[in-house]
Amino acid sequence: GGDLLGDRWTSHVVAAAFRGAKRFADFQEQLNIASNILTDRHNRLVESGILKKHLYQVRPERLSYRLTEEGRDVFPLIMTLMAWGDRWLDGGKGAPVIVRHKACGAKLIPKITCNHCGEVVDHRNITAPHAEALQAFRRKQ
């Protein structure tokens, strides 16, 4: 899990898997990533349980990389990490991959919303009851 935060290429490799990349060449074509970096990220993601290798050809040996169930569950995190990396880690080069919403074609900017009312959620409008109780206890001391 923590390896996903290691660098922006890791999240882009996972995002490419969500967009249907399976073979090494698919990832390279989508991401314009150096093969040594891609090999390293594939290995890390397989070790952490996000991707699983599948042998699709024996001679020569060829592998595909598919998301595991754990990998599919990381979708919201990956989209948010990509947006953060594109804003803060691009080194002035701009986003390496622009993700668009299929239904309307707009550039996707991930937002967290309340599953009950649909309101956009950020650090200013959440609460954790146990944290409030702890703060109230400390005020009484």
C-alpha positions as CSV (number, residue, x, y, z in Angstrom):
1,G,0.0,0.0,0.0
2,G,2.6,2.5,1.1
3,D,4.6,1.9,-2.1
4,L,1.8,3.5,-4.1
5,L,2.9,6.9,-2.6
6,G,6.5,6.4,-3.7
7,D,6.3,8.4,-6.9
8,R,4.0,9.6,-9.6
9,W,4.9,6.9,-12.1
10,T,3.5,4.2,-9.9
11,S,0.0,5.8,-9.9
12,H,0.2,6.4,-13.6
13,V,1.0,2.7,-14.2
14,V,-2.0,1.7,-12.2
15,A,-4.2,4.3,-14.0
16,A,-3.1,2.8,-17.3
17,A,-4.2,-0.6,-16.1
18,F,-7.6,0.9,-15.3
19,R,-7.8,2.3,-18.8
20,G,-7.2,-1.2,-20.2
21,A,-3.4,-1.6,-20.6
22,K,-2.3,-5.2,-20.0
23,R,0.8,-5.8,-22.0
24,F,4.2,-4.1,-21.5
25,A,3.9,-2.3,-24.8
26,D,0.4,-1.0,-23.9
27,F,1.8,0.7,-20.8
28,Q,4.7,2.1,-22.7
29,E,2.5,3.5,-25.4
30,Q,0.0,5.1,-23.0
31,L,2.6,6.5,-20.7
32,N,5.7,7.2,-22.8
33,I,7.7,5.6,-19.9
34,A,11.2,4.2,-20.0
35,S,11.2,0.4,-20.0
36,N,13.5,0.1,-16.9
37,I,11.1,2.4,-14.9
38,L,8.1,0.4,-16.1
39,T,9.7,-2.9,-15.2
40,D,10.5,-1.6,-11.7
41,R,6.9,-0.3,-11.2
42,H,5.4,-3.5,-12.5
43,N,7.5,-5.5,-10.1
44,R,6.6,-3.3,-7.1
45,L,2.9,-3.4,-8.0
46,V,2.9,-7.2,-8.3
47,E,4.8,-7.5,-4.9
48,S,2.3,-5.3,-3.2
49,G,-0.7,-7.2,-4.6
50,I,-2.1,-4.5,-6.9
51,L,-1.2,-6.2,-10.2
52,K,-1.0,-9.9,-11.0
53,K,1.2,-11.3,-13.8
54,H,-0.4,-13.5,-16.4
55,L,1.7,-15.6,-18.8
56,Y,0.0,-15.2,-22.2
57,Q,2.8,-16.6,-24.4
58,V,5.5,-19.2,-23.6
59,R,8.1,-18.8,-26.3
60,P,9.2,-16.2,-26.1
61,E,7.8,-15.7,-22.6
62,R,5.4,-12.8,-22.6
63,L,3.5,-11.4,-19.6
64,S,0.4,-9.3,-19.1
65,Y,-0.4,-7.4,-16.0
66,R,-3.9,-7.2,-14.6
67,L,-5.5,-5.5,-11.7
68,T,-6.3,-7.7,-8.7
69,E,-9.4,-7.1,-6.6
70,E,-7.2,-5.0,-4.2
71,G,-5.9,-3.1,-7.2
72,R,-9.4,-2.3,-8.5
73,D,-10.4,-1.0,-5.0
74,V,-7.5,1.6,-5.2
75,F,-9.1,3.5,-8.1
76,P,-10.3,6.6,-6.1
77,L,-6.9,6.9,-4.5
78,I,-5.0,6.5,-7.7
79,M,-7.1,9.2,-9.5
80,T,-6.6,11.6,-6.6
81,L,-2.8,10.9,-6.4
82,M,-2.5,11.5,-10.2
83,A,-4.3,14.8,-9.9
84,W,-2.1,15.8,-7.0
85,G,1.1,14.7,-8.8
86,D,0.1,16.5,-12.0
87,R,-0.4,19.7,-10.0
88,W,2.6,19.5,-7.6
89,L,5.2,17.1,-9.2
90,D,5.1,17.9,-12.9
91,G,8.4,19.8,-12.9
92,G,6.8,22.4,-15.2
93,K,6.2,19.7,-17.9
94,G,2.4,19.4,-17.5
95,A,0.4,16.3,-16.9
96,P,1.8,13.2,-18.6
97,V,-1.7,11.7,-19.0
98,I,-5.0,13.6,-19.1
99,V,-7.9,11.4,-17.9
100,R,-11.4,12.3,-19.4
101,H,-14.8,11.3,-18.3
102,K,-16.2,9.1,-21.1
103,A,-19.8,10.3,-20.7
104,C,-19.1,14.0,-21.2
105,G,-15.5,14.2,-22.4
106,A,-14.4,16.7,-19.7
107,K,-11.0,16.5,-18.0
108,L,-11.5,14.5,-14.9
109,I,-10.7,16.4,-11.7
110,P,-11.4,13.9,-8.8
111,K,-13.6,15.1,-5.9
112,I,-14.6,13.3,-2.8
113,T,-18.4,13.5,-2.1
114,C,-20.6,12.4,0.7
115,N,-22.2,9.1,-0.1
116,H,-25.4,10.2,1.7
117,C,-26.1,13.7,0.4
118,G,-23.6,14.1,-2.5
119,E,-22.0,17.2,-1.2
120,V,-18.3,17.7,-2.0
121,V,-16.2,16.9,1.0
122,D,-12.8,18.4,2.0
123,H,-10.8,18.9,5.2
124,R,-13.0,21.8,6.3
125,N,-16.4,20.0,6.4
126,I,-15.7,16.6,8.0
127,T,-15.8,15.6,11.6
128,A,-14.6,12.6,13.6
129,P,-16.7,12.2,16.7
130,H,-14.0,10.5,18.7
131,A,-11.6,13.4,17.9
132,E,-14.2,16.0,19.1
133,A,-14.7,14.1,22.3
134,L,-11.0,14.0,22.9
135,Q,-10.7,17.8,22.3
136,A,-13.6,18.5,24.7
137,F,-11.9,16.3,27.3
138,R,-8.6,18.2,26.9
139,R,-10.4,21.6,27.2
140,K,-11.8,20.4,30.6
141,Q,-8.3,19.6,31.9
